[in-house]
């Protein structure tokens, strides 16, 4: 076995993290063919196969898994050591990757990010919009934004927005044709606009009153993958929609939409910035955490 250069090892680590040559190539600034060539050269020098790869999938071999398990913490220590140098700068620099759903981006993340990037011009922020419940560590993100009641237990979280409320709304014309529901169970007999998650599951409308929690599986003529698209069909009388209160506020004030089941729709924990518990938080992320906290407390500007 020829001893490989340590310069080859970040290539292996990046592929092992993504298990996708195209994504790893983007991260490393290489073409997929150049990345594949470098990996083959590394495997030849080591004398073992590190990945099983087909046209559809990439997976670590047993040898690859063992090498990844040994190298990952070592390179994390190196990254932390380099990251410590950021504390000697007037303002931190580097890359920051955050994932959030569309509503989280619009409601909280992008307004904070715009001011943050003006305050920290040496930080490059990438926001990846996804409503899927991603594993941010495995997907290579520094942090994510998610509703407080859907956070994983092993994550550190920071509320960055107010408590939120969802409301059931329909048009006046809809209620001329259908009775207004008096309790959540009544929704099952009414046409509703459903929401399908990226995982494929249909959202069950959640209600709470007097300590009683209910989840209702609604039916209806239209299913959408984005909650923000539901307002239009609801205004047209197609069905009832279950949306964020802020999305419907203007239409409720004008009378174009009518709210029902208000006493079953309490406030719940709003959007949180969450990130893995680590001994060293990267300087760009730490700067964003502090900025988001100050923005929430009205201390920016």
ROKOLZA-374221 format. One line per 4 residues: number of its first residue (from 1); their letters; for each residue x, y, z of N, C-alpha, C, CB. Coordinates in steps of 0.1 Angstrom, whole numbers, padded with zeros to 4 digits. Atoms other than C-alpha are relative to their C-alpha. Glycine has a CB too. Layout:
BEGIN
NUM	A	X,Y,Z,X,Y,Z,X,Y,Z,X,Y,Z; ... .
END
This chain:
BEGIN
1	XXXX	0008,-0012,0000,0000,0000,0000,0009,0012,0000,-0009,0000,0012; -0007,-0012,0000,0013,0034,-0009,-0008,0010,0009,0000,0006,-0015; 0006,-0009,-0009,0006,0060,0018,-0006,0012,-0007,0010,0005,0011; 0007,-0011,0007,-0020,0085,0005,0004,0014,0006,-0015,-0002,-0001 .
5	XXXX	-0002,-0013,-0005,-0015,0122,0008,-0013,0004,0009,0002,0010,-0011; 0012,-0004,-0008,-0037,0138,0035,-0009,0009,-0008,0005,0007,0013; 0009,-0009,0008,-0050,0161,0008,-0011,-0008,-0007,0009,0007,-0011; 0010,0008,0006,-0069,0131,-0006,-0012,-0003,0010,0006,-0013,-0004 .
9	XXXX	0010,0004,-0010,-0088,0125,0027,-0012,0008,0000,0006,-0001,0013; 0012,-0007,0000,-0112,0154,0025,-0009,-0004,-0011,0003,0015,-0001; 0008,0005,0011,-0124,0140,-0008,-0008,-0012,0005,0008,-0003,-0013; 0007,0012,-0006,-0132,0107,0009,-0011,0004,0010,0010,-0009,0006 .
13	XXXX	0009,-0005,-0010,-0149,0125,0038,-0013,0006,-0006,0007,0009,0010; 0011,-0007,0006,-0171,0147,0016,-0009,-0010,-0007,0005,0010,-0010; 0008,0010,0007,-0183,0117,-0005,-0007,-0008,0011,0008,-0009,-0009; 0006,0008,-0011,-0189,0097,0027,-0012,0007,0007,0010,-0004,0010 .
17	XXXX	0011,-0008,-0006,-0210,0125,0041,-0012,0001,-0008,0005,0014,0003; 0011,-0002,0009,-0232,0131,0011,-0005,-0014,-0006,0004,0009,-0011; 0004,0012,0007,-0232,0095,-0004,-0006,0004,-0014,-0009,-0009,0008; 0005,-0005,0012,-0237,0114,-0036,0011,0008,-0007,-0013,0010,0002 .
21	XXXX	-0012,-0006,0006,-0210,0123,-0061,-0003,0014,-0005,0004,-0008,-0012; 0003,-0013,0005,-0228,0153,-0076,0001,0011,0011,-0014,0000,-0007; 0000,-0010,-0011,-0234,0170,-0042,0015,0002,0005,-0009,-0005,0011; -0014,-0001,-0005,-0198,0162,-0030,0008,0009,-0010,0006,-0014,0002 .
25	XXXX	-0008,-0007,0010,-0184,0176,-0063,-0003,0015,0001,-0004,-0004,-0014; 0003,-0014,-0001,-0203,0209,-0058,0007,0006,0013,-0015,0002,0002; -0006,-0005,-0012,-0190,0212,-0022,0015,0002,-0002,-0003,-0010,0011; -0015,-0001,0001,-0154,0206,-0033,0004,0008,-0012,0005,-0014,-0002 .
29	XXXX	-0003,-0008,0012,-0156,0227,-0065,0007,-0008,-0011,0009,0011,0004; -0005,0009,0010,-0148,0197,-0087,-0011,-0005,-0009,0008,-0012,0006; 0010,0006,0009,-0165,0180,-0116,-0002,-0014,0006,0004,-0001,-0015; 0002,0014,-0004,-0181,0146,-0108,0010,-0010,-0005,-0014,-0005,-0003 .
33	XXXX	-0010,0009,0006,-0157,0129,-0132,0014,0001,0007,0001,0002,-0015; -0012,-0002,-0007,-0127,0145,-0115,0000,-0006,0014,0004,0015,0001; 0001,0005,-0013,-0140,0135,-0081,0001,-0015,0000,-0014,0004,0006; -0001,0015,0001,-0145,0099,-0092,0014,-0005,-0003,-0010,-0005,-0012 .
37	XXXX	-0014,0004,0004,-0110,0098,-0107,0009,0001,0013,0006,0009,-0011; -0008,-0002,-0012,-0095,0111,-0074,-0003,-0011,0010,-0003,0014,0007; 0004,0011,-0009,-0115,0085,-0054,0007,-0013,-0004,-0015,-0001,0001; -0006,0012,0005,-0103,0057,-0076,0015,-0001,0003,-0002,-0002,-0015 .
41	XXXX	-0014,-0001,-0003,-0067,0069,-0072,0003,-0003,0015,0006,0014,-0004; -0002,0002,-0014,-0071,0070,-0034,-0002,-0015,0003,-0010,0008,0008; 0003,0014,-0003,-0086,0034,-0033,0012,-0008,-0005,-0013,-0004,-0007; -0011,0007,0005,-0057,0022,-0055,0012,0001,0009,0004,0005,-0014 .
45	XXXX	-0012,-0002,-0009,-0031,0037,-0032,-0002,-0007,0014,0002,0015,0003; 0003,0007,-0013,-0049,0022,-0001,0000,-0015,-0002,-0013,0005,0006; 0001,0014,0003,-0054,-0011,-0018,-0013,-0006,0005,0011,-0008,0007; 0014,0005,-0004,-0091,-0014,-0006,-0010,0009,-0006,-0001,0001,0016 .
49	XXXX	0011,-0007,0005,-0124,-0004,-0019,-0008,0007,0011,-0010,-0010,-0008; 0007,-0007,-0010,-0141,0023,0001,-0015,0002,-0002,0007,0014,0001; 0014,-0002,0003,-0174,0026,-0016,-0005,-0010,-0010,-0003,0014,-0006; 0008,0007,0010,-0199,0004,-0034,-0008,0010,-0008,-0008,-0012,0006 .
53	XXXX	0007,-0010,0007,-0213,0025,-0062,-0006,-0006,-0013,0009,0011,-0004; 0007,0004,0012,-0238,0019,-0090,-0005,0013,-0006,-0012,-0010,0003; 0006,-0012,0007,-0256,0042,-0114,-0011,0007,0009,-0006,-0003,-0013; 0011,-0005,-0008,-0283,0047,-0087,0004,0003,0015,-0011,-0009,0000 .
57	XXXX	-0002,-0002,-0014,-0266,0046,-0053,0015,0000,0003,-0007,-0011,0008; -0014,0000,-0005,-0233,0051,-0034,-0001,-0004,0015,0007,0014,-0001; 0001,0004,-0014,-0227,0033,-0001,0015,-0004,0004,-0009,-0013,0002; -0013,0004,-0006,-0197,0028,0022,0002,-0015,0001,0002,0007,0013 .
61	XXXX	-0003,0014,-0003,-0180,-0006,0023,0003,-0001,0015,0012,-0005,-0009; -0003,0001,-0014,-0171,-0020,0057,0013,0007,0003,0002,-0015,0003; -0013,-0008,-0002,-0135,-0006,0052,-0003,0015,0000,0010,-0004,-0011; 0003,-0014,0001,-0150,0027,0042,-0006,0005,0013,-0009,0003,-0012 .
65	XXXX	0007,-0005,-0013,-0172,0029,0073,0010,0001,0011,-0011,-0011,0003; -0010,0000,-0010,-0143,0021,0095,0009,0012,-0001,0009,-0013,0001; -0008,-0012,0002,-0121,0048,0079,-0007,0013,0003,0005,0000,-0015; 0008,-0012,-0002,-0149,0073,0080,-0002,0003,0015,-0014,-0001,-0006 .
69	XXXX	0002,-0001,-0014,-0155,0066,0117,0012,0005,0007,-0004,-0013,0006; -0013,-0004,-0006,-0118,0072,0125,0003,0014,-0004,0011,-0009,-0003; -0004,-0013,0005,-0113,0103,0103,-0009,0011,0004,0001,-0001,-0015; 0010,-0011,-0002,-0145,0122,0110,0003,0008,0013,-0014,-0005,0001 .
73	XXXX	-0003,-0008,-0011,-0137,0132,0146,0014,0007,-0001,0000,-0009,0013; -0013,-0006,0002,-0100,0139,0137,-0001,0013,-0008,0010,-0010,-0006; 0001,-0012,0009,-0110,0163,0109,-0009,0010,0007,-0006,-0004,-0013; 0008,-0009,-0007,-0136,0178,0132,0009,0008,0010,-0011,-0007,0008 .
77	XXXX	-0010,-0007,-0008,-0108,0187,0156,0008,0010,-0007,0009,-0010,0008; -0007,-0009,0009,-0089,0203,0128,-0008,0012,-0004,0005,-0007,-0013; 0009,-0011,0004,-0119,0223,0117,-0002,0009,0012,-0014,-0006,-0005; 0002,-0008,-0012,-0125,0234,0153,0012,0009,0003,-0003,-0008,0012 .
81	XXXX	-0013,-0008,-0002,-0088,0245,0156,0000,0012,-0010,0012,-0009,-0002; 0000,-0011,0010,-0091,0266,0124,-0011,0010,0003,-0001,-0006,-0014; 0011,-0008,-0003,-0124,0279,0135,0003,0010,0011,-0013,-0008,0003; -0004,-0008,-0011,-0109,0292,0167,0007,0013,-0005,0009,-0008,0009 .
85	XXXX	-0007,-0011,0005,-0088,0316,0146,-0010,0012,-0003,0008,-0003,-0013; 0010,-0010,0003,-0121,0334,0137,-0002,0010,0012,-0013,-0006,-0003; 0002,-0009,-0012,-0122,0348,0173,0010,0011,0001,0001,-0009,0013; -0010,-0011,0000,-0091,0369,0165,-0003,0010,-0011,0014,-0006,-0002 .
89	XXXX	0004,-0009,0010,-0109,0386,0137,-0010,0010,0005,-0006,-0007,-0013; 0010,-0010,-0005,-0129,0418,0141,-0014,-0005,-0002,0002,0014,-0008; 0013,0006,0003,-0158,0400,0124,0003,-0014,-0006,-0009,0009,-0009; -0002,0013,0005,-0161,0363,0116,-0002,-0001,-0015,-0008,-0011,0007 .
93	XXXX	0003,0002,0015,-0160,0350,0080,-0002,-0015,-0002,0013,0005,-0008; 0002,0014,0003,-0168,0317,0063,-0014,-0002,-0005,0003,-0008,0012; 0013,0005,0006,-0198,0297,0050,-0009,-0004,0011,0003,-0011,-0010; 0010,0004,-0010,-0230,0291,0068,-0012,-0006,-0009,-0005,0012,0009 .
97	XXXX	0011,0007,0007,-0257,0266,0055,-0011,-0003,0010,0005,-0013,-0007; 0012,0002,-0008,-0292,0266,0069,-0011,-0005,-0009,-0004,0014,0007; 0012,0005,0007,-0323,0247,0058,-0012,0004,0008,0001,-0016,-0002; 0012,-0004,-0006,-0358,0258,0064,-0011,-0002,-0010,0000,0015,0005 .
101	XXXX	0011,0001,0009,-0393,0253,0050,-0004,0014,-0006,-0012,-0006,0007; 0004,-0012,0007,-0409,0279,0027,-0006,0010,0010,-0009,-0002,-0011; 0007,-0009,-0009,-0431,0294,0054,0011,0006,0011,-0011,-0007,0008; -0010,-0005,-0010,-0401,0296,0079,0009,0010,-0007,0008,-0012,0005 .
105	XXXX	-0009,-0010,0007,-0380,0314,0052,-0007,0013,-0001,0003,-0006,-0014; 0007,-0012,0002,-0407,0339,0045,-0003,0007,0013,-0013,-0002,-0007; 0004,-0006,-0013,-0419,0345,0081,0011,0006,0008,-0008,-0010,0008; -0011,-0004,-0010,-0386,0347,0100,0014,0000,-0006,-0001,-0010,0011 .
109	XXXX	-0014,0001,0003,-0354,0335,0084,0005,0010,-0010,0002,-0014,-0006; -0005,-0009,0010,-0350,0357,0053,0001,0015,0005,-0007,-0001,-0012; -0002,-0014,-0005,-0358,0390,0071,0012,0001,0010,-0013,0003,0008; -0012,-0001,-0009,-0332,0382,0098,0013,-0001,-0008,0000,-0012,0010 .
113	XXXX	-0012,0002,0008,-0307,0370,0072,0004,0012,-0008,-0002,-0012,-0010; -0003,-0012,0008,-0309,0402,0051,0008,0010,0009,-0013,0006,-0005; -0007,-0009,-0009,-0299,0423,0081,0013,-0006,0005,-0009,0004,0012; -0013,0007,-0005,-0273,0397,0093,0011,0002,-0010,-0003,-0014,0003 .
117	XXXX	-0011,0000,0010,-0254,0397,0060,0005,0014,-0002,-0006,-0005,-0013; -0005,-0014,0001,-0252,0435,0060,0009,0003,0012,-0012,0010,0000; -0008,-0002,-0012,-0237,0433,0095,0013,-0008,-0001,-0008,-0003,0013; -0012,0010,0001,-0213,0404,0086,0003,-0002,-0015,-0003,-0013,0007 .
121	XXXX	-0002,0001,0014,-0202,0410,0050,0010,-0011,-0004,0005,0013,-0006; -0009,0010,0003,-0175,0383,0052,-0006,-0014,0001,0012,0001,0008; 0007,0013,-0001,-0200,0355,0058,-0009,-0002,-0012,-0009,-0001,0013; 0008,0004,0012,-0216,0337,0029,-0011,-0010,0005,0009,-0006,-0011 .
125	XXXX	0011,0008,-0005,-0250,0323,0038,-0007,-0007,-0012,-0010,0008,0008; 0008,0008,0010,-0267,0295,0018,-0013,-0005,0008,0008,-0012,-0006; 0013,0005,-0006,-0304,0289,0026,-0006,-0010,-0010,-0010,0012,0003; 0006,0011,0008,-0319,0256,0013,-0014,-0002,0004,0009,-0013,0000 .
129	XXXX	0015,0001,-0004,-0357,0256,0012,-0004,-0015,-0001,-0008,0009,-0009; 0005,0014,0000,-0371,0222,0021,-0010,-0002,0012,0012,-0010,0001; 0010,0003,-0011,-0402,0212,0041,0002,-0014,0005,-0014,0001,-0006; -0003,0013,-0005,-0387,0177,0046,0007,0001,0013,0008,-0008,-0010 .
133	XXXX	-0007,0000,-0013,-0376,0168,0081,0014,-0006,-0002,-0009,-0008,0011; -0013,0005,0003,-0340,0165,0072,0009,-0002,0012,0007,0010,-0009; -0011,0002,-0010,-0311,0152,0093,0011,0010,-0004,0006,-0015,0001; -0009,-0011,0005,-0291,0184,0092,0015,-0004,0001,-0002,0013,0009 .
137	XXXX	-0014,0005,-0001,-0258,0167,0103,0003,-0008,-0012,0002,-0008,0013; -0003,0009,0012,-0260,0140,0076,-0001,0008,-0013,-0010,-0011,0000; 0002,-0008,0013,-0271,0166,0050,0010,0011,-0001,-0014,0005,0000; -0011,-0010,0001,-0242,0189,0057,-0004,0014,0003,0005,0000,-0013 .
141	XXXX	0004,-0014,-0003,-0261,0219,0072,0005,0003,0014,-0016,0000,0001; -0005,-0005,-0013,-0249,0240,0101,-0012,0001,0010,0007,0013,-0001; 0012,-0003,-0009,-0285,0247,0114,-0012,-0002,-0009,0001,0014,0006; 0013,0000,0007,-0321,0245,0105,-0010,0009,0007,-0005,-0015,-0002 .
145	XXXX	0011,-0007,-0006,-0354,0263,0112,-0012,-0009,0000,-0002,0014,-0006; 0012,0009,-0001,-0384,0243,0124,-0009,0005,0011,0005,-0015,0002; 0010,-0004,-0011,-0415,0247,0146,0005,-0007,0013,-0014,-0004,-0004; -0004,0004,-0013,-0408,0243,0183,-0005,-0014,0004,-0003,0010,0010 .
149	XXXX	0006,0013,-0004,-0431,0213,0186,0005,-0012,-0008,-0015,0000,0000; -0005,0011,0008,-0412,0193,0160,0016,-0001,0000,-0004,0003,-0015; -0014,0000,-0001,-0376,0196,0172,0005,-0014,0006,0005,0011,0009; -0006,0012,-0005,-0354,0166,0178,0007,0002,0014,0011,-0006,-0010 .
153	XXXX	-0004,-0002,-0014,-0344,0160,0214,0015,0003,0002,-0003,-0012,0008; -0014,-0002,-0002,-0306,0161,0208,0005,0012,-0007,0007,-0012,-0006; -0004,-0012,0006,-0306,0195,0192,-0001,0012,0010,-0009,0003,-0012; 0001,-0013,-0008,-0299,0229,0208,-0009,0009,-0008,0014,0006,0002 .
157	XXXX	0010,-0008,0007,-0327,0253,0199,-0001,0014,0006,-0013,-0006,-0001; 0002,-0014,-0004,-0334,0290,0200,-0012,0006,-0006,0013,0009,-0003; 0012,-0006,0006,-0368,0306,0195,0004,0013,-0007,-0011,0003,0010; -0003,-0012,0008,-0365,0332,0167,-0012,0007,-0005,0010,-0003,-0011 .
161	XXXX	0012,-0006,0004,-0401,0341,0162,-0011,-0001,0010,-0005,-0005,-0013; 0011,0001,-0010,-0433,0346,0181,-0008,-0013,0000,-0010,0012,-0002; 0009,0011,0001,-0458,0319,0190,-0009,0002,-0011,-0007,-0002,0014; 0009,0000,0012,-0480,0310,0161,-0013,-0007,0002,0007,-0006,-0012 .
165	XXXX	0013,0006,-0001,-0515,0300,0155,-0005,-0004,-0014,-0010,0009,0007; 0007,0004,0013,-0533,0281,0127,-0015,0002,0001,0004,-0014,-0004; 0014,-0003,-0001,-0569,0289,0118,-0007,-0008,-0011,-0003,0015,-0001; 0009,0006,0010,-0597,0271,0099,-0008,0011,-0006,-0009,-0011,0006 .
169	XXXX	0007,-0011,0006,-0611,0294,0073,-0008,-0005,-0013,0009,0012,-0004; 0008,0003,0013,-0637,0293,0044,-0006,0013,-0005,-0010,-0011,0003; 0007,-0012,0006,-0654,0318,0021,-0014,0001,0005,0001,0000,-0015; 0014,-0002,-0003,-0688,0333,0029,-0009,-0009,-0010,-0005,0014,-0002 .
173	XXXX	0007,0008,0010,-0700,0315,-0003,0000,-0015,0004,0005,0001,-0014; -0001,0013,-0005,-0688,0282,0011,-0010,-0003,0011,0015,-0003,0005; 0010,0002,-0011,-0709,0286,0042,-0014,0002,-0004,0004,0009,0012; 0013,-0001,0005,-0739,0294,0021,-0005,-0014,-0004,-0002,0010,-0011 .
177	XXXX	0002,0014,0005,-0736,0258,0008,0002,-0011,0010,0008,-0003,-0012; -0003,0010,-0010,-0723,0240,0039,-0001,0006,0014,0015,-0005,-0002; 0001,-0005,-0014,-0729,0242,0076,0014,0003,0006,-0008,-0010,0009; -0012,-0002,-0007,-0702,0257,0098,0003,-0011,0010,0000,0014,0006 .
181	XXXX	-0003,0011,-0009,-0684,0230,0118,-0001,0006,0015,0014,-0006,-0002; 0001,-0004,-0014,-0691,0232,0156,0011,-0006,0008,-0014,-0003,0005; -0011,0008,-0007,-0664,0207,0166,0008,-0006,-0010,-0006,-0011,0010; -0009,0006,0010,-0634,0192,0149,-0005,-0011,-0008,0013,-0003,0006 .
185	XXXX	0006,0012,0007,-0652,0160,0140,-0009,0003,-0011,-0007,-0009,0010; 0009,-0004,0010,-0676,0179,0119,0007,0002,-0014,-0008,0013,0003; -0008,-0002,0012,-0648,0186,0094,0000,-0012,-0009,0015,0004,0004; -0001,0012,0008,-0649,0150,0082,-0011,-0001,-0010,0000,-0012,0009 .
189	XXXX	0011,0000,0009,-0682,0157,0065,0000,0012,-0009,-0013,0000,0008; -0001,-0012,0008,-0670,0189,0048,0012,-0001,-0010,0001,0012,0009; -0011,0000,0010,-0648,0194,0017,0011,0010,0006,-0004,0005,-0014; -0011,-0008,-0005,-0613,0206,0029,0012,-0001,-0010,0004,-0006,0014 .
193	XXXX	-0012,-0001,0009,-0581,0215,0012,0012,-0006,0008,0004,0015,-0004; -0010,0008,-0007,-0554,0190,0023,0014,0004,-0003,-0002,-0015,-0002; -0014,-0003,0001,-0517,0193,0028,0008,-0013,0000,0006,0010,0011; -0009,0012,0000,-0492,0166,0018,0014,0004,0003,-0001,-0008,-0014 .
197	XXXX	-0014,-0003,-0004,-0458,0166,0034,0009,-0006,-0011,0004,-0007,0013; -0010,0005,0010,-0426,0159,0012,0001,-0015,0002,0013,0006,0002; -0001,0015,-0002,-0426,0124,0029,-0011,-0008,-0006,0000,-0002,0015; 0012,0007,0006,-0459,0116,0012,-0012,-0001,0009,0004,-0013,-0004 .
201	XXXX	0011,0001,-0010,-0480,0116,0044,-0009,0013,-0001,0005,-0002,0014; 0009,-0011,0000,-0511,0138,0046,-0001,0005,0014,-0014,-0005,-0005; 0001,-0006,-0013,-0513,0163,0074,-0013,-0002,0006,0004,0015,-0001; 0012,0001,-0008,-0539,0156,0101,-0002,0013,0008,0000,-0013,0009 .
205	XXXX	0002,-0013,-0006,-0554,0189,0113,0000,-0002,0015,-0013,0006,-0005; -0002,0001,-0014,-0544,0194,0149,-0008,0011,0008,0015,0001,0004; 0008,-0009,-0008,-0567,0209,0175,0002,-0003,0015,-0015,-0001,-0003; -0001,0002,-0015,-0567,0215,0213,-0009,0009,0007,0015,0002,0004 .
209	XXXX	0009,-0008,-0009,-0592,0227,0239,-0002,-0007,0013,-0014,0003,-0007; 0002,0005,-0013,-0594,0223,0276,0008,-0013,0003,-0014,-0004,0002; -0009,0012,-0003,-0565,0198,0277,-0002,-0011,-0009,-0001,-0004,0014; 0003,0011,0010,-0580,0177,0249,0007,0002,-0013,-0016,-0002,-0001 .
213	XXXX	-0006,-0001,0013,-0559,0171,0218,-0007,-0009,-0010,0015,-0004,0001; 0007,0007,0010,-0575,0160,0186,0008,0001,-0013,-0014,0004,-0002; -0005,0000,0013,-0561,0151,0152,-0011,-0005,-0010,0013,-0008,-0002; 0011,0004,0009,-0586,0150,0123,0006,-0002,-0014,-0011,0011,0000 .
217	XXXX	-0004,0003,0013,-0580,0133,0090,-0011,0005,-0009,0002,-0015,-0003; 0010,-0007,0009,-0599,0156,0065,0000,-0006,-0014,0002,0015,0000; 0002,0004,0014,-0611,0149,0030,-0003,0012,-0008,-0010,-0012,-0002; 0004,-0011,0009,-0616,0171,0000,0005,-0002,-0014,0006,0013,0006 .
221	XXXX	-0003,0002,0014,-0612,0177,-0037,0015,0004,-0004,-0009,0008,-0008; -0013,-0005,0004,-0577,0193,-0036,0010,-0002,0011,-0001,0015,-0002; -0011,0003,-0009,-0544,0183,-0020,0012,0008,-0005,0003,-0015,0001; -0011,-0008,0004,-0514,0207,-0021,0012,-0003,0009,-0004,0015,0001 .
225	XXXX	-0012,0002,-0007,-0478,0205,-0011,0006,0012,0007,0010,-0006,-0009; -0005,-0013,-0006,-0475,0241,0001,-0012,0007,0006,0007,0009,-0011; 0011,-0006,-0007,-0497,0257,0027,-0004,0013,-0005,0004,0001,0015; 0002,-0013,0004,-0493,0291,0013,-0009,0001,-0013,0013,0008,-0003 .
229	XXXX	0009,0000,0012,-0512,0280,-0019,-0015,-0002,0003,0005,-0011,-0009; 0014,0003,-0004,-0544,0272,0001,-0009,0011,0000,0001,-0007,0013; 0008,-0012,-0002,-0556,0307,0005,-0009,0002,-0013,0008,0012,0003; 0007,-0003,0012,-0566,0311,-0032,-0012,-0009,-0002,0009,-0002,-0012 .
233	XXXX	0011,0009,0001,-0588,0280,-0034,-0011,0002,0011,0004,-0015,0000; 0010,-0002,-0011,-0604,0288,0000,-0008,0013,-0004,0008,0002,0013; 0008,-0012,0004,-0613,0323,-0013,-0010,-0003,-0011,0010,0011,-0005; 0009,0004,0011,-0629,0307,-0043,-0011,-0009,0005,0007,-0006,-0011 .
237	XXXX	0011,0009,-0006,-0651,0285,-0020,0002,-0014,-0003,-0012,0005,-0006; -0002,0014,0003,-0635,0252,-0030,-0001,-0009,0013,0013,-0002,-0007; 0000,0007,-0012,-0631,0241,0006,0005,0007,0012,0008,-0013,-0002; -0006,-0007,-0012,-0620,0249,0041,0015,-0002,0000,-0006,-0006,0013 .
241	XXXX	-0014,0001,-0001,-0583,0256,0047,0005,0002,0014,0007,0011,-0010; -0006,-0002,-0013,-0561,0253,0077,0014,0006,-0002,0001,-0015,0008; -0012,-0008,0003,-0534,0280,0075,0004,0008,0012,-0003,0009,-0012; -0004,-0009,-0011,-0513,0302,0096,-0008,0013,0000,0015,0004,-0003 .
245	XXXX	0009,-0012,-0002,-0533,0331,0110,0005,0012,-0008,-0001,0003,0015; -0005,-0012,0007,-0510,0357,0095,-0003,0000,-0015,0015,0001,0002; 0003,0001,0014,-0517,0343,0060,-0014,0004,-0003,0003,-0014,-0004; 0014,-0003,0003,-0554,0348,0064,-0005,0013,0006,-0008,-0011,0006 .
249	XXXX	0005,-0011,-0008,-0555,0379,0086,-0007,0011,-0009,0012,0007,0007; 0006,-0010,0009,-0561,0404,0057,-0014,-0003,-0005,0010,0004,-0011; 0013,0005,0006,-0589,0383,0042,-0011,-0001,0011,0002,-0013,-0007; 0009,0001,-0011,-0605,0378,0076,-0005,0014,0003,0006,-0007,0013 .
253	XXXX	0004,-0014,-0004,-0605,0416,0083,-0010,0005,-0011,0012,0008,0001; 0008,-0005,0010,-0621,0422,0049,-0013,-0007,-0002,0007,0000,-0014; 0012,0008,0001,-0647,0395,0053,0000,-0010,-0012,-0012,0009,-0001; -0001,0010,0011,-0635,0375,0023,0001,-0014,0005,0011,0004,-0010 .
257	XXXX	-0001,0014,-0006,-0628,0346,0046,-0006,0001,0014,0015,-0004,0001; 0006,0001,-0013,-0646,0335,0078,0007,-0011,0008,-0016,-0003,-0002; -0006,0010,-0009,-0630,0317,0107,-0010,-0008,0008,0010,0007,0009; 0008,0009,-0008,-0645,0287,0124,0009,-0008,0010,-0008,-0010,-0009 .
261	XXXX	-0007,0008,-0010,-0635,0265,0154,0011,0008,0007,0006,-0012,-0007; -0010,-0009,-0006,-0616,0295,0169,0005,-0005,0013,-0005,0014,0000; -0004,0005,-0014,-0617,0280,0204,0007,-0013,0000,-0013,-0001,0008; -0008,0013,0001,-0600,0248,0192,0014,0003,-0006,-0008,-0010,-0009 .
265	XXXX	-0013,-0003,0006,-0570,0267,0177,0008,0009,0009,-0003,0007,-0014; -0008,-0008,-0009,-0546,0278,0204,0013,0003,-0007,0002,-0008,0013; -0013,-0003,0004,-0512,0293,0200,0010,-0012,0003,0005,0013,0006; -0010,0010,-0003,-0482,0269,0198,0014,0005,-0003,-0003,-0013,-0009 .
269	XXXX	-0014,-0006,0001,-0444,0273,0199,0003,0003,-0015,0010,-0010,0005; -0003,-0005,0013,-0432,0293,0169,0013,-0006,-0006,0001,0014,0000; -0012,0005,0007,-0401,0289,0147,0012,0001,0009,0002,0007,-0013; -0013,0000,-0008,-0368,0279,0163,0011,-0003,-0010,-0001,-0012,0011 .
273	XXXX	-0013,0004,0006,-0333,0279,0150,0006,-0011,0008,0010,0012,-0001; -0005,0012,-0007,-0318,0245,0159,0013,-0004,-0007,-0010,-0011,0000; -0013,0004,0004,-0283,0231,0156,0005,-0011,0009,0010,0012,-0001; -0005,0011,-0009,-0263,0201,0169,0008,0005,0011,0008,-0009,-0008 .
277	XXXX	-0008,-0003,-0012,-0248,0202,0203,0015,-0003,-0003,-0005,-0007,0013; -0015,0002,0003,-0210,0207,0198,0008,0007,0010,0003,0005,-0015; -0010,-0006,-0009,-0180,0215,0218,0003,0014,-0005,0013,-0008,0002; -0003,-0013,0006,-0172,0243,0193,-0011,0003,-0010,0014,-0001,-0007 .
281	XXXX	0010,-0005,0010,-0199,0262,0174,0008,0008,-0010,-0012,0008,0007; -0007,-0008,0010,-0185,0275,0141,-0003,0015,0002,-0003,-0004,-0014; 0002,-0014,-0002,-0180,0313,0143,-0011,0006,-0008,0013,0007,-0004; 0011,-0006,0008,-0204,0321,0114,-0014,-0003,0006,0000,-0005,-0014 .
285	XXXX	0012,0004,-0007,-0231,0301,0132,-0002,0007,0013,-0001,-0015,0002; 0001,-0007,-0012,-0224,0316,0165,-0004,0015,-0002,0014,0000,0008; 0004,-0014,0003,-0226,0351,0150,-0015,0001,-0004,0008,0006,-0012; 0014,0000,0004,-0260,0342,0135,-0009,-0003,0012,-0002,-0011,-0011 .
289	XXXX	0007,0003,-0012,-0272,0327,0168,-0002,0013,0008,0006,-0011,0008; 0000,-0012,-0008,-0263,0359,0186,-0009,0011,-0007,0014,0006,0003; 0008,-0010,0007,-0278,0381,0159,-0015,-0003,0000,0005,0001,-0015; 0014,0004,0000,-0311,0361,0158,-0006,0003,0014,-0001,-0014,-0004 .
293	XXXX	0004,-0002,-0014,-0313,0363,0196,-0003,0015,0002,0010,-0005,0010; 0001,-0015,-0002,-0308,0401,0196,-0012,0005,-0009,0012,0007,-0004; 0011,-0004,0008,-0333,0405,0167,-0013,-0004,0007,0001,-0007,-0014; 0012,0004,-0007,-0359,0385,0187,-0003,0009,0012,0001,-0015,0005 .
297	XXXX	0002,-0008,-0012,-0353,0407,0217,0000,0015,-0003,0012,-0003,0010; 0000,-0014,0005,-0353,0439,0196,0012,0008,0003,-0012,0007,0007; -0013,-0007,-0003,-0316,0447,0202,0008,0003,-0012,0007,-0008,0010; -0007,-0003,0012,-0305,0450,0166,-0003,0013,-0006,-0002,-0011,-0011 .
301	X	0003,-0012,0006,-0303,0480,0144,0007,0012,0007,-0015,0003,-0001 .
END
